[in-house]
Every structure is written in structure tokens, then in C-alpha cells.
Amino acid sequence: MKSFENIDVKSVKEAVGLLQKFQQQKKSAAVVGGGSEYLQLMKDHVAEPDYLLNLKSIPGLDYIKEERGGFRIGALAKLAEIEEHPAVREKLLILSDAAGEAASPQIRNAGTLAGNICQRPFCWYFRSSNFTCLRKGGQLCYTVTGDGRFHAILGGGPSYITHPSDTAPALVALGAQIKIAGPAGERTMPLERFFVLPQVDYSRENILKPDEIVTEIQVPYPKSGSKGFYHKVRERLAWDHAIVAVATVVQSSGGMVREARVVMGGVAPIPWRAPKAEGFLRGKKLDEATAQKAGEIALEGAKPLKDNIYKVKMAQDLIQRGLLASV
Ligand SMILES: Cc1cc2nc3c(=O)[nH]c(=O)nc-3n(C[C@H](O)[C@H](O)[C@H](O)COP(=O)(O)OP(=O)(O)OC[C@H]3O[C@@H](n4cnc5c(N)ncnc54)[C@H](O)[C@@H]3O)c2cc1C
């Protein structure tokens, strides 16, 4: 591992100021929460920063609070805390379940929510120092001719990574907002708009600038009569990223859908919302045929690589299952 300097920052302001200073000095710097993802990238020589800013030394940024119609969750809240928090389990079960599906107990006890949302792709070409893939400044996304069995079937090209976060699809389905701090102050935006498709910029996964950090996630209470569901298919139960995951939140009354959100993980470079399927569901009685049709609509336009056509049916089935469980 290349040598680097670790700095235990004491405030968001200090972190942002240092990021700005290092950028002006043309030095590379990164922030870490739990470090469970980023330190692996460093060990694998994929990330080689000059400075590492440890955010865990900022006091009080790990809160989970209920306020003004929903939850405010600090960037440093750990996945295990979100999974086990009684009020989160009661009111945002889908988020609690998604956090509990991520990684292993050890990682969930160190890994933070912001780190989970901002983690880099777990594509084997990206993670290997033997390949200089498109996302690392090379010419090619090797999945096109190589092994793309776990890669994108929607929104891919020219890079075919899938977004690795378990919490992100659940949070998008819940209509969460993300708060970002930078030199010009703070801004809050829908989490859905935080992620970047490779056709816009294939070198990054989100809109964060080099001198910005995530400080908070805000999650509104689901509307009354809503039920949420998160289901993940993975290769190994002990710990693994999603091959396909589906988050559904359905608000219904008298068996009729008033509003539905369908968001997929593991199938696209960003958490992939299915607005056409959501529109189809509105006003319908949610039975097996409707749920099946919604799954088919959600996967319209899928363009599997040569090794991953199986994901289309898997995603359709999970959507169907999620919708039927949500009424
Ligand atoms: C073996 C293994 C299995 C895993 N399995 C899963 C899985 O199944 N599902 C899943 O969702 N994740 C998985 N992960 C990914 C990840 O480690 C965890 O989900 C964890 O939540 C990451 O949080 P962290 O605080 O440790 O992140 P870090 O490693 O500290 O950071 C991750 C990334 O986020 C950035 N970052 C961290 N905090 C901030 C912030 N406040 N603002 C801006 N950027 C920030 C860092 O710069 C880095 O790029 C796995 C990781 C490993 C090593």
C-alpha cells in the first residue's frame, strides 16, 4: 500500500476545508466513515490517496432522529444501528431490512450509511489492479467481451457496473433526500438525483464534487396505508452484494393501489426506478396478474450482456413477489 497521511477531522467544516485545500494543491484525498470498503480499495492498489480524512472523529454525526414528519439519519450512523433501531424497524422496515441485508455483521458494525451509499463498484475488473478498465481511465469496459454475469442489464454503457448499495434502492423507494456539505455550504436534494449514469460520466457513481461530503439522509414517514418490501438475491448468504434486489413501497386502500414505487438494485449502474411500472399500478387492484405485468413493464428495455440474461426473469419475479407482499 502506498503511504498516506491519516487525519482525524473534528468537524464537517474542517473536512470540507481540507478537501478543498488538497484539491488546490493537486494532492489526492478521500474521506472514510467505517473504512470497510475504501481500505480494501487501497489494499488492492485501486485507490492511492495522499490523505485520508477519517470522518468518524467528528462527534455527533451518527444520530438517528425523528423530526418533522420523518427521520434524519447522520452520515456516520452504522448499518447495524439502522437495522436494529426500534423506531426505524417500526416505521421504515424496508430500510431496516435493507441495512440488515448488507455485507456481514462485522461490516455492518463498522460501515456507515453514507459509506454504503457512496461505495465504489464491486466489479471484479474495477477492483483488480491487473485491469485498467474504463472507470479507472482505460479504454474498455471489460464486461462487454469478458465476464459480465453479475453486471448491468439496464442503464449500462459504456460501463456496465451495477450500483452495490443495499440501502440506496430502499431509500429511493422511500423518497429519501440527501444532504451534502461543500465549501459553499449545504444543499439537500432527492437521493434519486444523487446517482450518475455512465453515459453522463463513467468515472464516478454520484454527483459529489471532490470537496464535498454527505452529512445526512432524510427519510419521510411513508404515507398511511403503505407497506414496503426489500428482497435481495445473492450468491452466498453469509455476505455478498445483490445479484438482483428489489425495493417496493405500495400505498393502497381497499385493495387498490394509490401509489407505488419500484426500485431495483444489482441491475443497473444506479438504483433503478421503474416509473412506467409505477404508473401502470396506480388505481389497479394488486393481484398476481397485475404484479406480474408490472414486473414485465419494469424490465422493458433491458439489454442483457451475453452472460446475464437470467437477471431479467429474476428481477421480474422479485418485483412480483415484492408487490404481492406489499398489499
Ligand atoms: C466483503 C464485503 C462485502 C460487502 N457486502 C456489501 C453488501 O452486501 N451490500 C452493501 O450494500 N455493501 C456491501 N459492502 C460495502 C460496504 O463496505 C458497506 O456497505 C459499508 O456500509 C460501507 O460503509 P463504510 O463507512 O465502511 O464506507 P467507507 O469504506 O468508509 O467508504 C466507502 C466510500 O464512501 C465514501 N464515503 C464515506 N463516507 C462518506 C461521506 N460522509 N461523504 C462522502 N463520501 C463518503 C468513501 O470515500 C468511499 O469512497 C461490502 C464490503 C465488503 C468489504
The ligand as a Tripos MOL2 file, in Angstrom:
@<TRIPOS>MOLECULE
LIG
   53    58     1     0     0
SMALL
NO_CHARGES

@<TRIPOS>ATOM
      1 C1        -16.6110   -8.1600    1.9010 C.3       1 LIG1
      2 C2        -17.5570   -7.0160    1.7150 C.ar      1 LIG1
      3 C3        -18.9000   -7.2790    1.4680 C.ar      1 LIG1
      4 C4        -19.7800   -6.2190    1.2930 C.ar      1 LIG1
      5 N1        -21.0850   -6.5060    1.0310 N.ar      1 LIG1
      6 C5        -21.9690   -5.4940    0.8660 C.ar      1 LIG1
      7 C6        -23.3400   -5.7700    0.6020 C.ar      1 LIG1
      8 O1        -23.7670   -6.9210    0.5040 O.2       1 LIG1
      9 N2        -24.1760   -4.7290    0.4560 N.ar      1 LIG1
     10 C7        -23.7600   -3.4400    0.5360 C.ar      1 LIG1
     11 O2        -24.5740   -2.5270    0.3940 O.2       1 LIG1
     12 N3        -22.4660   -3.1450    0.7820 N.ar      1 LIG1
     13 C8        -21.5670   -4.1280    0.9570 C.ar      1 LIG1
     14 N4        -20.2520   -3.8430    1.2190 N.ar      1 LIG1
     15 C9        -19.8120   -2.4500    1.1140 C.3       1 LIG1
     16 C10       -19.5420   -1.5700    2.3340 C.3       1 LIG1
     17 O3        -18.3560   -1.8930    2.9650 O.3       1 LIG1
     18 C11       -20.5670   -1.4110    3.3730 C.3       1 LIG1
     19 O4        -21.8370   -1.4590    2.8550 O.3       1 LIG1
     20 C12       -20.4090   -0.1610    4.2620 C.3       1 LIG1
     21 O5        -21.6820    0.4290    4.5420 O.3       1 LIG1
     22 C13       -19.5530    0.9580    3.7500 C.3       1 LIG1
     23 O6        -19.5190    1.9340    4.7770 O.3       1 LIG1
     24 P1        -18.1360    2.4930    5.3500 P.3       1 LIG1
     25 O7        -18.4860    3.5940    6.2820 O.co2     1 LIG1
     26 O8        -17.2770    1.4240    5.8840 O.co2     1 LIG1
     27 O9        -17.5360    3.0570    3.9870 O.3       1 LIG1
     28 P2        -16.0660    3.5650    3.6940 P.3       1 LIG1
     29 O10       -15.2270    2.4220    3.3000 O.co2     1 LIG1
     30 O11       -15.6070    4.4510    4.7930 O.co2     1 LIG1
     31 O12       -16.3900    4.4870    2.4220 O.3       1 LIG1
     32 C14       -16.9620    3.9520    1.2570 C.3       1 LIG1
     33 C15       -16.9640    5.0330    0.1790 C.3       1 LIG1
     34 O13       -17.8150    6.0930    0.5660 O.3       1 LIG1
     35 C16       -17.1030    7.3120    0.6770 C.3       1 LIG1
     36 N5        -17.6530    7.9990    1.8510 N.ar      1 LIG1
     37 C17       -17.7560    7.5020    3.1130 C.ar      1 LIG1
     38 N6        -18.3900    8.3880    3.8850 N.ar      1 LIG1
     39 C18       -18.6790    9.4500    3.1170 C.ar      1 LIG1
     40 C19       -19.3200   10.7070    3.3430 C.ar      1 LIG1
     41 N7        -19.8250   11.0470    4.5510 N.pl3     1 LIG1
     42 N8        -19.4390   11.5730    2.3060 N.ar      1 LIG1
     43 C20       -18.9520   11.2530    1.0900 C.ar      1 LIG1
     44 N9        -18.3320   10.1060    0.8230 N.ar      1 LIG1
     45 C21       -18.2080    9.2130    1.8170 C.ar      1 LIG1
     46 C22       -15.6330    6.9340    0.8020 C.3       1 LIG1
     47 O14       -14.7810    7.9460    0.3020 O.3       1 LIG1
     48 C23       -15.5910    5.6730   -0.0580 C.3       1 LIG1
     49 O15       -15.4810    6.0060   -1.4120 O.3       1 LIG1
     50 C24       -19.3280   -4.8810    1.3850 C.ar      1 LIG1
     51 C25       -17.9750   -4.6410    1.6480 C.ar      1 LIG1
     52 C26       -17.1030   -5.6760    1.7980 C.ar      1 LIG1
     53 C27       -15.6570   -5.3640    2.0640 C.3       1 LIG1
@<TRIPOS>BOND
     1     1     2 1
     2     2     3 ar
     3     2    52 ar
     4     3     4 ar
     5     4     5 ar
     6     4    50 ar
     7     5     6 ar
     8     6     7 ar
     9     6    13 1
    10     7     8 2
    11     7     9 ar
    12     9    10 ar
    13    10    11 2
    14    10    12 ar
    15    12    13 ar
    16    13    14 ar
    17    14    15 1
    18    14    50 ar
    19    15    16 1
    20    16    17 1
    21    16    18 1
    22    18    19 1
    23    18    20 1
    24    20    21 1
    25    20    22 1
    26    22    23 1
    27    23    24 1
    28    24    25 2
    29    24    26 1
    30    24    27 1
    31    27    28 1
    32    28    29 2
    33    28    30 1
    34    28    31 1
    35    31    32 1
    36    32    33 1
    37    33    34 1
    38    33    48 1
    39    34    35 1
    40    35    36 1
    41    35    46 1
    42    36    37 ar
    43    36    45 ar
    44    37    38 ar
    45    38    39 ar
    46    39    40 ar
    47    39    45 ar
    48    40    41 1
    49    40    42 ar
    50    42    43 ar
    51    43    44 ar
    52    44    45 ar
    53    46    47 1
    54    46    48 1
    55    48    49 1
    56    50    51 ar
    57    51    52 ar
    58    52    53 1
@<TRIPOS>SUBSTRUCTURE
     1 LIG1         1 GROUP 0 **** ****
